[in-house]
Amino acid sequence: MEIRKVVIPVAGWGTRSIPASKNIPKEMLPIYDKPVIQYVVEEAVMAGIRDVVFVTSQNKKLVEDHFDYNPQLEAVLERAGKTALLEKVHHVAEMITVMSVRQKRQLGLGHAVLCARGIVGHDDAFAATVGDDLMFGGDAGLPQLVETARKHNLPCIGVMEVPADKVNRYGIAMGKEIEPGLFRVENLVEKPAVGTVDSRLAIVGRYVLTPDIFDHLEKVKPGVGGEIQLTDALAMLARERGMLAVKMHGIRFDAGDWVDYLAANVYFGLRDPKIHDELQRRIRELLNN
């Protein structure tokens, strides 16, 4: 199974991040020295994927522009002799091949993935990830998932265990553990009521899918929230083809959640030796006031 493309839906309104996202896409909000979307794309590149399909809306042009050249800025940096910064700008522009398709109405994650059908094609497996969910540490995220999909030649979803009283916030996977951290999916349910499922395996926005998922998405009726739920189509795909759920490694940040967003900034600040000590000092000052 070869995976050459990743679909990244970025068309949503970002209402959880208002007012910061009023005029700036939530995916472009900075976490330390990079916008959220760059971390998501870098994860795909680590998995060996360089063809990125953004599912966008009319307000998200900045997302595509970030991965393009900026001649005016580059000229300013070159004249100022800021070679290191110029190299960073060029690296971002050369990181991936960008393709995009419009989601003209925001009808859910499943609908967003379906919008990419014409670009993905009918023959190849592909990865998908949400544009505001970050994973770090070793092979966490798509690299881990792509490796598993290639090994077993099956669609895969990324999962993490969540508390039993929070299953109603996620799509939940149910199945049998066949290897440590690897489950054969038997069913999936989108945001089940607390107490109605035994599983605590929550889908965390990482997928490797086969192109027949598009046929299932076309059949899916609006589900939770009146949206076309990707989870409902995944349940159909699992029954027909088979599917694996992979427990994700590493640490996860939901950039649409303010606590996680701020924690991610601190996380990366503390990992930078240039500011580590000063940041720690300021944090201690804040905690003591």
N, C-alpha and C positions, 0 to 999 in steps of 0.2 A: 504493500500500500504506500504510494507516494503522495505526499501532501505538499503542494507548491503554493497554495493560496491561503490567506486567512481573511475572513470576513469580520469586520469590526463595525457594528452599528453605533453611530454617533449622532443620530437624528433627534434624540429626545430633547425636551425643554430644560432639563436640569433643574426642576423646581425645588429639589432638596437643597440646592446651593444658592438660591436667591437670598440676598440681592447680588452676590458676587457674580452670578451667571446671567444677570439681566441682559447684558449686551455682549458678554464674552462666553463662548462655549465652555461648559463645565470641564470639558476635556482639555482645555487650554489653561486652566488654573494651574499655577506653579506648585510643585512639590519640590522644595529646596531650589535647585537651579534648572529644573526641566519641567515642562508642562506634563500633566497626567498622561496624555496620549503618547508621549514619547516613551515612557516606561512600558506602556502596553505594547507598542511596536517593537521595542528592544527585546521584549520577551519572545515575540514571534521570530525575530532574527536569530535569537539564541537557539530556536528550534529548527533553524535552517530554512526559514520561510522569508522570502523577500518580495513577494507579490501581495500587496495589501489592497483589499477592496473595502473602502469606506462606504457605508450606507449613510448618506448625509441628508440634510434638509437645507432650505434656502439660507439659514442663519449660520451654517457651519463651514463656510469657505476658509476660515482661518485655520481649521484643522488640516486641510489639504495644503494650504500655503506654507505651513510650518515645515513640510518635507520638500520644499522647493528651494531654488536659489533665490537670494535677495541681492541683486546687483548693487543697489544703492548702499545697503549696509556693508556689503563686502568691500566696496570702494572706500568707504569711510575707515574701515578697519585696516585696509591695506595702506592707505595714506598715513595712518597713525602708527604703523609698524606693529600692530597688535596681531602678530602671526598666530599665536596660540588660539586666540578667539576666532580668527579667520578659519583655522583648521576645524574648530568645533562646528562652525556654521556650515562648512563644506561637508563635514561628516554627516550631519543631519540630512542635508539635501541629497546625498548619495546613498543613504542607508537602504532605501526601498524603492520599488516601483509602485507608484500610486495609481489606483483605479478607483472610480467612484460611481455611485448610482444614487438617485434620489429616492427617498421614501417620502412620497408626497403627502401621506397622512400617517400619523403616528398611531399604528394599530397594534402595537405590541412587538416583543422581541421576535416571535415567530414570523410575523409579517415582515420585519426588517430583514431577516435572513432570506426569506422568500424573494425579496426585491433583488437579491444578488444572483438569482438563478441564471440570468442571461450571461453574466460575466464568468461565473464559476464553471458553467457548462454541464454536460450530462454524463461525463465519463470519469471524472477525477474526484477522489476524496478531497476534503478541504477542512481547514481548521476554522473555528469561530471563537471569538472572545468579546466580552463586553468592554466598553471603552472607559470605564471608571473603576475597575476592579484590579488591584495590583497584587502581585505575588513576587516574593524575593527569597533567595536562599538556594544555592546549589542549582539543581535542575527543576526547581519549583515551577508549576504552571504548564505552559504549552510544551516545553522540552520533554517533560515527564510524560505528558499525554501522547505526544507524537511518537515517542519511542515505544510506548505500550501498543498503540494502534498498529504500528508497523510490525511489531513482533507477533501480534495475534490476528492481524488482518480483520479487525472488527471496529465499528464505531466505538468511541470512548467519550465519557464525560468525566469532568473533574468534580470531586466531592470532598467535603470536610464535615466532621461531626459537629453538630450544634446542640445546645441544651434542648431538652424535650419540650420546654415551654416556649421555644422560638421556632418550631418547625413550620408554623403558620406564616412565616416570612419568606419561605424558600420553596423551590421545587424539591421534592424529596424522592430519593431513589431507594428502592427496596430490592434486595437480592441476596444471594449466597456468596460468602467469601470463599474464593477458590485458591487464592494465594494471599499472603500477608499484605493487606492494603489493596487488594484487587477483588472486585465483586462482579459476579454475573448478574446483570440487571433482569429482574422479573417484572417490575412495574415501576411507574413514576407517577407522582401526583403533584399538581401545582398548589402550593400553599394550603395544605390540609389543615383542618381544625385540630387544635391541640387535643391529644388523647385519642385521635382516630387512626394513627399509624404507630407501628412499633419502631420503625427505622428513624435514625437521627442523621442520616447521610444527606446533607444538603448540597444541591448543585451550586457551584460557585463560578459560573460564567466561563468555563473552559470546555471546549468541545472539539472532537474530530469526527466529522460526519461524512457519510457516503451520499452521493447525489440523489438517491431515492428519497432522502428526507424532504425534498421539494414536493414530490407527489403527495406525501403525507401532509405537508403544510397546506397544500391546496384543499385538502379534504377536511381539515380541522375547522370546527365551529368555534365562534368566539367563546372563550372560557372565563376564567377569573378576571374581573375588572372589565369585561366586555371586549377583551383583547384576544388576538390570535397568539396563543401560548405555545412557545417552542416545546415546553415540557410535554404537552399533549401529543405533539407529533413524534417526540422522542419515544413515548410509550408505544406508539404504533410501530416505529422502526425497531424497537427492542423485541417486540413480539414476532415481527416478520423476519428480521435478519439476525438478531442477537446484538447485544451491546455489553460493554464493560464499564464499570465505574471505578475510577482510580482515586484513592485517597491522596490528596495533594500534600506535598512536602512544604516546608518553609513557612513564612509569615505572610499574612494577607491583610491588606488595607482596602476598605471601601471608601474611595475618594469622594463619594457622595454623602458620606456621614461625617459631620464636623469633627467628632472626636477622633475617628480614624484618619481624617485628612490632616489634622494637626499633629497626631502621633507620627504619621509618615514623615512630616517635615522634621520633627525632632529626631526620628530614626536616622534619616540621611545626614542631618547636621552632625549628629554624634559620630557618624562613620567618616566624616571628613577631618583628617588630622589638623587641617589649617584652622578650624574653628572649634574643634572638640572641647578643648579646655575652657575656652571663654563661654561657650554655650552651656556647659555644665555649671559654671559659676553663676551665670544668669538664671538658670533654672533653680538652683539652690536659693538664690536671692528671692525669686518669686514665691517659692514654697514657704519661705520663712516670713513673708510679709502678709 
